[in-house]
């Protein structure tokens, strides 16, 4: 079990026979109710972080903030693996909202609780929760905690995933493309049209960039930046799971 530094006040023992949820709402007030209650999705996605990531001498994990194009906000993470999970969610076009450390789950007839890592709302309105744990740390205690969480959340119709990492080269490719996720890298409409034309039919990345540069008479470095931005925003596509992204990668619209 990880040591937490909660933003939530000291959590009471749950004397009921129901799983309870505790969160800090938009106004900064504690909300404590049974998980089975029909919680307003807007309250969930507007919740403040339920705990902090303490810093201390000898700390072994790296925490920080990731700027999400999806939410246009900074999202806190407490490990590089959690940052990777947030990055994959940010790349997923079905994701509309990502919230870090959204609430605590209080287990029935117990003083124990669990802080899930991430809350996700998809564009179709469905809710999912993601816990992040490296495989070497996925011991029996963590597995039991995650099984309890899965049963509780699926009972109320939420999705649940334990993220343990992505196989290469996907993580490497997305880490590279994430460098072009900010809006300042978005190509202007004329370049978008030229890149769509250059990769329809599919073409090697370098060939498409050269073709778009010839169409627009713009520097190929600017064209390359636009192409990589469009790969992040799914305006262009490439196979990111089988090989490292390179000039030889085939790109299509």
C-alpha angles and dihedrals in degrees: 000000000000120000110247132205099203127210084195113085118256104305116237124228111267105237094175127091091239131084107251130205125215124192143152109245128215092275093052096254124136113250115197122174145131113290090227089066114103098257117201108247090219090059090051097049092044093052118125121237107285095211142017131238105239121215121217141157112281095018109166101200128067120231132184144119132293121205107228121208088199096059099020088225139100113264118202121231131185100203139023089249090056089049088053091051091051090048092054091049090048089054093048110098091204091064119092104168134023121190124183122218091355102172148334125256114218113207120227119267090001146097091221124102143172133224109209113214104227140015119203131192114195125214089255089060097252119140126225135175126212127200118193123212132152113239094244088058095047094104130157094275093052092045092054091049092050092046090054089049093048093051093047095048098042088051089064094042100259125135120240133196135173108214114209099167141287127267118248137286091031096064091046093048094048092046088055095045091046087069087071098045098101119100092242089073094054110119120236117257093262091056091046090055092047093050092048089052092046094055098042104114097030116269142174112279094244093046092050092049091051091048092050090048090053091050096048101030087227129137111278090228089063090046091050091051090051092049093051091048089051091050088056093048093046094244085120127028139209137167101267097170104059105045142007113275110258142148087277093058114115113238128193140178 
